[in-house]
Amino acid sequence: MSAQATVLERVTLDTRPATARIGAEIHGVTLSGQLEPARVAAIRQALIRYKVLSFRGQHHLDEAGHEAFGRLLGELVPHPTVPSLSGTSFILDIDGSHGGDRASSWHTDVTFVDTPPEISILRGVVVPDAGGDAVWANTAIAYADLPPILRELADKLWAVHSNDYDYAASRPNARPEDPAPP
């Protein structure tokens, strides 16, 4: 190893699995855009393993801190059809109390584009005492658990994934197979 090479220090996170198949809580980390590379690498490894990570008690994290932390994990991608929160470049306001239902129905995060983002970050600013749950699914495990005959069937299927649903409110009589407006 040359004198200029650096050894990445190994960081152990206080990781507590949430379920047997998906999710973990990470304790003892204060999120920011200033985390050392070894800690970021450990968070990435935990994300690969658990698919969903929760970091409780991050009340200090504002929109700028949220974006700065996101940049540590990779290139940020703006939503292609929904405007970002004023004063930010990438944050969406999904507050269900404003009459919108973006936070209240099944959805995936920008998976309809040619190259979907690698990850999404959800920051709960106001969380109700009950309800308001985000439910996550591990489709890799679901696929792996399929009986071989269903896995083979799934391997042969094709689907078109689009964002046409976002325009449904402006087209109340439209059917799912109708093309999106220009």
Backbone as numpy.savetxt, mean C-alpha at the origin, in Angstrom:
# Nx Ny Nz CAx CAy CAz Cx Cy Cz
37.63 -6.94 0.63 36.79 -5.77 0.63 37.68 -4.54 0.63
37.39 -3.57 -0.23 38.22 -2.37 -0.32 37.95 -1.45 0.86
38.85 -0.50 1.05 38.71 0.45 2.16 37.48 1.33 1.96
37.04 1.51 0.71 35.89 2.37 0.44 34.57 1.63 0.61
34.60 0.32 0.63 33.36 -0.45 0.75 32.83 -0.35 2.18
31.54 -0.30 2.31 30.94 -0.26 3.63 30.12 -1.51 3.85
30.12 -1.97 5.07 29.32 -3.13 5.44 28.02 -2.60 6.01
26.91 -3.04 5.45 25.61 -2.62 5.94 25.33 -3.31 7.26
25.22 -2.49 8.30 24.94 -3.02 9.63 23.58 -3.72 9.63
23.49 -4.82 10.30 22.23 -5.57 10.38 21.40 -5.02 11.52
20.16 -4.68 11.23 19.24 -4.13 12.23 18.15 -5.16 12.49
17.88 -5.39 13.75 16.79 -6.27 14.13 15.61 -5.40 14.57
14.46 -5.64 13.98 13.26 -4.91 14.34 12.44 -5.68 15.36
11.75 -4.97 16.22 10.80 -5.59 17.15 9.52 -5.84 16.35
9.44 -7.03 15.76 8.36 -7.40 14.83 7.42 -8.39 15.49
6.13 -8.07 15.47 5.12 -8.94 16.06 4.08 -9.30 15.00
4.11 -10.55 14.52 3.14 -10.96 13.49 1.70 -10.71 13.94
0.88 -10.23 13.00 -0.53 -9.94 13.29 -1.40 -11.18 13.08
-1.10 -11.96 12.06 -1.84 -13.19 11.78 -0.82 -14.22 11.26
-1.30 -15.42 11.03 -0.40 -16.47 10.54 -0.02 -16.25 9.07
-0.81 -15.45 8.32 -0.61 -15.35 6.88 -0.24 -13.98 6.36
-0.53 -12.93 7.11 -0.25 -11.58 6.61 -0.19 -10.59 7.76
0.74 -9.65 7.64 0.78 -8.52 8.54 1.65 -8.70 9.77
2.25 -7.58 10.18 3.02 -7.53 11.42 3.05 -6.11 11.92
3.16 -5.97 13.24 3.38 -4.66 13.84 4.87 -4.52 14.10
5.39 -3.35 13.80 6.79 -3.03 14.08 6.79 -2.03 15.23
7.49 -2.36 16.31 7.57 -1.49 17.47 8.97 -0.90 17.58
9.04 0.29 18.17 10.33 0.90 18.44 10.97 1.64 17.29
10.20 1.94 16.24 10.73 2.70 15.10 9.93 3.99 14.98
10.62 5.11 14.91 9.99 6.39 14.66 10.20 6.72 13.18
9.11 6.68 12.43 9.20 6.87 10.99 9.56 8.32 10.64
10.41 8.47 9.63 10.80 9.78 9.12 11.56 9.57 7.82
11.96 10.65 7.21 12.79 10.58 6.02 14.26 10.50 6.36
14.58 10.36 7.64 15.96 10.36 8.09 16.42 9.01 8.65
15.71 7.94 8.36 16.10 6.63 8.88 17.40 6.17 8.23
18.23 5.50 9.02 19.49 5.00 8.48 19.22 3.86 7.49
20.08 3.72 6.50 19.87 2.71 5.46 19.65 1.29 5.99
20.34 0.92 7.06 20.16 -0.43 7.60 18.75 -0.63 8.13
18.19 0.40 8.76 16.82 0.29 9.28 15.83 0.22 8.12
16.05 1.01 7.08 15.18 0.97 5.90 15.24 -0.42 5.27
16.44 -0.97 5.16 16.60 -2.32 4.59 15.85 -3.35 5.44
15.89 -3.21 6.76 15.18 -4.15 7.64 13.67 -4.01 7.46
13.19 -2.78 7.31 11.76 -2.55 7.08 11.35 -3.18 5.75
12.16 -3.00 4.71 11.87 -3.63 3.40 11.78 -5.14 3.52
12.73 -5.74 4.24 12.73 -7.20 4.41 11.47 -7.65 5.15
11.08 -6.91 6.18 9.85 -7.24 6.91 8.64 -7.10 6.00
8.64 -6.09 5.15 7.52 -5.88 4.22 7.42 -7.03 3.22
8.55 -7.49 2.73 8.55 -8.65 1.82 8.00 -9.88 2.53
8.39 -10.07 3.76 7.96 -11.26 4.50 6.49 -11.20 4.91
6.05 -10.05 5.47 4.72 -9.96 6.06 3.68 -9.29 5.17
4.10 -8.63 4.09 3.23 -7.97 3.11 2.59 -6.67 3.61
2.21 -6.59 4.87 1.59 -5.40 5.46 2.26 -5.15 6.80
2.70 -3.91 7.02 3.33 -3.55 8.28 2.55 -2.41 8.93
2.43 -2.46 10.25 1.81 -1.39 11.02 2.84 -0.81 11.97
2.89 0.51 12.02 3.76 1.24 12.93 2.84 2.14 13.75
2.51 1.74 14.96 1.58 2.52 15.78 2.29 3.74 16.39
1.47 4.73 16.79 1.97 5.88 17.53 2.86 6.82 16.74
2.62 6.97 15.46 3.45 7.85 14.62 2.78 9.23 14.46
2.31 9.79 15.57 1.55 11.05 15.55 2.37 12.23 15.02
3.67 12.15 15.10 4.55 13.21 14.63 4.61 13.30 13.10
4.19 12.26 12.43 4.36 12.15 10.98 3.29 12.98 10.27
3.71 14.10 9.68 2.79 14.92 8.90 2.92 14.55 7.42
2.27 15.30 6.54 2.30 14.96 5.12 3.73 14.97 4.56
4.51 15.98 4.94 5.90 16.05 4.44 6.72 14.87 4.95
6.54 14.50 6.20 7.25 13.35 6.76 6.81 12.04 6.13
5.52 11.97 5.82 4.95 10.79 5.16 5.63 10.61 3.79
5.69 11.68 3.01 6.33 11.60 1.70 7.83 11.31 1.82
8.49 11.92 2.81 9.94 11.70 2.99 10.21 10.25 3.34
9.40 9.66 4.22 9.57 8.25 4.55 9.33 7.40 3.31
8.30 7.70 2.55 8.00 6.95 1.33 9.16 6.95 0.35
9.85 8.08 0.23 10.99 8.18 -0.69 12.12 7.23 -0.31
12.24 6.92 0.99 13.27 5.98 1.42 13.00 4.58 0.87
11.74 4.28 0.61 11.36 2.95 0.14 11.37 2.83 -1.38
11.43 3.96 -2.08 11.47 3.90 -3.53 10.87 5.14 -4.16
10.79 5.11 -5.47 10.25 6.25 -6.21 8.76 6.40 -5.91
8.34 7.62 -5.60 6.93 7.87 -5.34 6.19 8.07 -6.66
4.95 7.61 -6.71 4.16 7.66 -7.93 2.84 8.37 -7.62
2.53 9.46 -8.32 1.24 10.11 -8.07 0.10 9.28 -8.65
-1.06 9.42 -8.06 -2.23 8.72 -8.60 -2.55 9.32 -9.97
-2.79 8.48 -10.96 -2.99 8.99 -12.32 -4.32 9.70 -12.56
-5.33 9.51 -11.70 -6.63 10.13 -11.96 -7.18 10.92 -10.79
-6.63 10.78 -9.60 -7.13 11.48 -8.42 -6.09 12.51 -7.99
-6.50 13.77 -7.82 -5.52 14.79 -7.45 -4.96 14.57 -6.03
-3.71 14.96 -5.86 -3.06 14.85 -4.55 -3.61 15.92 -3.61
-3.49 15.66 -2.33 -3.89 16.60 -1.29 -3.12 17.91 -1.48
-3.78 19.03 -1.34 -3.15 20.33 -1.51 -1.88 20.43 -0.66
-0.80 20.90 -1.28 0.47 21.05 -0.58 1.34 19.81 -0.61
0.86 18.75 -1.26 1.64 17.52 -1.37 1.74 17.13 -2.84
2.62 16.21 -3.11 2.76 15.73 -4.49 2.18 14.35 -4.69
1.99 13.59 -3.60 1.62 12.19 -3.75 0.54 11.71 -2.80
0.13 12.50 -1.84 -0.79 12.03 -0.79 -2.24 12.26 -1.21
-3.05 11.21 -1.06 -4.49 11.30 -1.33 -5.23 11.44 -0.01
-6.25 12.26 -0.01 -7.12 12.40 1.16 -8.26 11.42 0.97
-8.28 10.38 1.76 -9.35 9.37 1.63 -10.26 9.39 2.84
-10.48 10.57 3.39 -11.33 10.76 4.55 -12.78 10.43 4.19
-13.28 9.34 4.73 -14.64 8.90 4.43 -15.71 9.83 4.97
-15.37 10.71 5.93 -16.37 11.62 6.50 -16.66 12.80 5.58
-15.91 12.98 4.51 -16.14 14.07 3.57 -17.13 13.69 2.48
-17.86 12.62 2.67 -18.85 12.20 1.70 -18.30 11.27 0.63
-17.02 11.13 0.55 -16.43 10.23 -0.44 -16.46 8.80 0.08
-16.43 7.86 -0.84 -16.46 6.46 -0.41 -15.18 5.73 -0.78
-14.12 6.48 -1.14 -12.87 5.82 -1.52 -12.35 4.90 -0.42
-12.61 5.28 0.82 -12.10 4.49 1.93 -13.09 3.43 2.38
-14.26 3.40 1.77 -15.33 2.55 2.29 -15.69 1.37 1.40
-14.94 1.13 0.36 -15.28 0.01 -0.51 -14.01 -0.73 -0.91
-14.21 -1.96 -1.39 -13.08 -2.76 -1.83 -12.37 -2.04 -2.96
-11.06 -2.02 -2.90 -10.27 -1.43 -3.97 -8.84 -1.95 -3.90
-8.11 -1.71 -4.96 -6.68 -1.95 -4.98 -6.02 -0.60 -5.28
-4.78 -0.45 -4.91 -4.13 0.85 -5.07 -3.36 0.93 -6.39
-3.96 1.57 -7.37 -3.35 1.91 -8.65 -2.80 0.68 -9.39
-3.47 -0.43 -9.27 -3.01 -1.63 -9.96 -3.49 -1.68 -11.41
-4.22 -0.67 -11.85 -4.74 -0.66 -13.21 -3.77 -0.05 -14.21
-2.63 0.47 -13.75 -1.64 1.05 -14.67 -0.69 -0.03 -15.16
0.04 0.26 -16.23 0.95 -0.74 -16.81 2.01 -1.21 -15.81
2.55 -0.30 -15.03 3.55 -0.65 -14.03 3.06 -0.13 -12.68
2.34 -0.96 -11.93 1.78 -0.51 -10.65 2.88 -0.20 -9.63
2.58 0.68 -8.68 3.55 0.95 -7.61 3.87 -0.32 -6.85
5.08 -0.39 -6.35 5.52 -1.56 -5.60 4.79 -1.69 -4.27
4.57 -0.55 -3.61 3.90 -0.56 -2.30 3.00 0.67 -2.19
2.14 0.66 -1.19 1.34 1.82 -0.81 1.54 2.05 0.67
1.44 3.30 1.07 1.55 3.64 2.49 0.24 4.29 2.90
-0.37 3.78 3.94 -1.61 4.33 4.49 -1.29 4.90 5.86
-1.60 6.18 6.06 -1.35 6.84 7.34 -2.69 7.23 7.92
-3.07 6.59 9.02 -4.32 6.90 9.69 -4.16 8.14 10.55
-4.79 9.24 10.14 -4.70 10.49 10.90 -5.77 10.52 11.96
-7.00 10.22 11.58 -8.11 10.13 12.53 -8.67 8.72 12.38
-8.60 7.95 13.45 -9.05 6.57 13.42 -10.17 6.43 14.44
-11.35 5.92 14.04 -12.46 5.79 14.99 -12.17 4.73 16.05
-12.87 4.85 17.18 -12.72 3.86 18.25 -13.15 2.48 17.80
-14.15 2.42 16.92 -14.62 1.13 16.39 -14.88 1.31 14.90
-14.64 0.25 14.13 -14.82 0.32 12.69 -13.62 0.98 12.04
-13.78 1.37 10.80 -12.70 2.02 10.09 -11.55 1.09 9.74
-11.80 -0.19 9.77 -10.74 -1.16 9.53 -10.34 -1.21 8.06
-9.06 -1.39 7.84 -8.55 -1.71 6.51 -8.29 -3.21 6.52
-8.79 -3.89 5.54 -8.63 -5.33 5.45 -7.68 -5.62 4.30
-6.70 -6.47 4.54 -5.66 -6.77 3.57 -5.75 -8.24 3.17
-5.33 -8.54 1.97 -5.35 -9.93 1.49 -3.99 -10.31 0.94
-3.55 -11.50 1.23 -2.29 -12.02 0.70 -2.64 -12.94 -0.47
-2.64 -12.38 -1.66 -3.05 -13.17 -2.83 -2.00 -14.22 -3.20
-0.75 -14.00 -2.83 0.28 -15.02 -3.10 -0.01 -16.29 -2.32
-0.38 -16.15 -1.05 -0.73 -17.31 -0.23 -2.03 -17.94 -0.72
-3.01 -17.09 -1.08 -4.28 -17.61 -1.58 -4.06 -18.47 -2.82
-3.22 -17.97 -3.73 -2.92 -18.72 -4.95 -2.19 -20.02 -4.61
-1.20 -19.95 -3.74 -0.43 -21.14 -3.37 -1.31 -22.20 -2.71
-2.35 -21.78 -2.01 -3.24 -22.72 -1.32 -4.34 -23.31 -2.21
-4.46 -22.82 -3.43 -5.47 -23.38 -4.33 -5.15 -24.84 -4.63
-6.17 -25.66 -4.79 -5.91 -27.02 -5.27 -5.25 -26.92 -6.66
-4.39 -27.85 -7.00 -3.67 -27.78 -8.29 -4.57 -27.52 -9.49
-5.74 -28.13 -9.52 -6.61 -27.94 -10.69 -7.10 -26.50 -10.81
-7.38 -25.85 -9.68 -7.80 -24.45 -9.72 -6.62 -23.52 -10.03
-5.44 -23.85 -9.53 -4.24 -23.06 -9.84 -3.97 -23.13 -11.35
-4.13 -24.32 -11.93 -3.93 -24.48 -13.38 -4.96 -23.66 -14.15
-6.21 -23.66 -13.68 -7.25 -22.86 -14.33 -6.89 -21.37 -14.22
-6.50 -20.93 -13.04 -6.12 -19.52 -12.85 -4.96 -19.13 -13.76
-4.02 -20.02 -13.96 -2.86 -19.73 -14.81 -3.26 -19.50 -16.27
-4.41 -20.02 -16.66 -4.85 -19.90 -18.05 -5.80 -18.73 -18.27
-6.25 -18.07 -17.20 -7.22 -16.99 -17.32 -6.52 -15.66 -17.59
-7.23 -14.78 -18.28 -6.77 -13.43 -18.53 -7.87 -12.48 -18.11
-7.50 -11.32 -17.66 -8.48 -10.30 -17.28 -7.95 -8.93 -17.68
-8.87 -8.01 -17.90 -8.50 -6.63 -18.16 -8.81 -5.86 -16.89
-7.79 -5.27 -16.34 -7.95 -4.50 -15.11 -7.89 -3.03 -15.50
-8.96 -2.30 -15.22 -9.00 -0.89 -15.63 -9.50 -0.04 -14.47
-9.56 1.25 -14.72 -10.03 2.20 -13.73 -11.41 2.72 -14.10
-12.10 2.03 -15.00 -13.41 2.48 -15.45 -14.39 2.70 -14.30
-14.25 1.93 -13.25 -15.17 2.03 -12.12 -15.18 3.44 -11.53
-14.03 4.12 -11.55 -13.95 5.47 -10.99 -14.87 6.45 -11.70
-15.25 6.12 -12.92 -16.10 7.01 -13.68 -17.57 6.59 -13.63
-17.88 5.59 -12.88 -19.24 5.04 -12.86 -20.26 6.05 -12.38
-19.92 6.90 -11.40 -20.88 7.87 -10.87 -21.33 8.85 -11.94
-20.45 9.18 -12.88 -20.82 10.11 -13.95 -21.56 9.40 -15.07
-21.68 8.08 -14.98 -22.36 7.29 -16.00 -23.28 6.28 -15.30
-24.33 6.75 -14.64 -25.15 5.86 -13.80 -25.78 4.69 -14.54
-25.99 4.79 -15.83 -26.61 3.69 -16.58 -25.60 2.83 -17.31
-24.31 3.13 -17.08 -23.27 2.35 -17.77 -23.14 0.97 -17.20
-22.76 0.04 -18.05 -22.49 -1.33 -17.61 -20.99 -1.49 -17.46
-20.52 -2.43 -16.66 -19.07 -2.61 -16.46 -18.30 -2.80 -17.75
-18.93 -3.40 -18.75 -18.21 -3.66 -20.01 -18.17 -2.45 -20.94
-18.90 -1.36 -20.61 -18.87 -0.17 -21.43 -17.51 0.52 -21.31
-17.01 1.10 -22.41 -15.71 1.78 -22.33 -15.78 3.04 -21.48
-14.66 3.41 -20.91 -14.59 4.64 -20.11 -14.71 5.84 -21.03
-15.17 6.97 -20.49 -15.24 8.17 -21.33 -13.84 8.62 -21.73
-13.74 9.36 -22.87 -12.42 9.80 -23.34 -11.79 10.81 -22.40
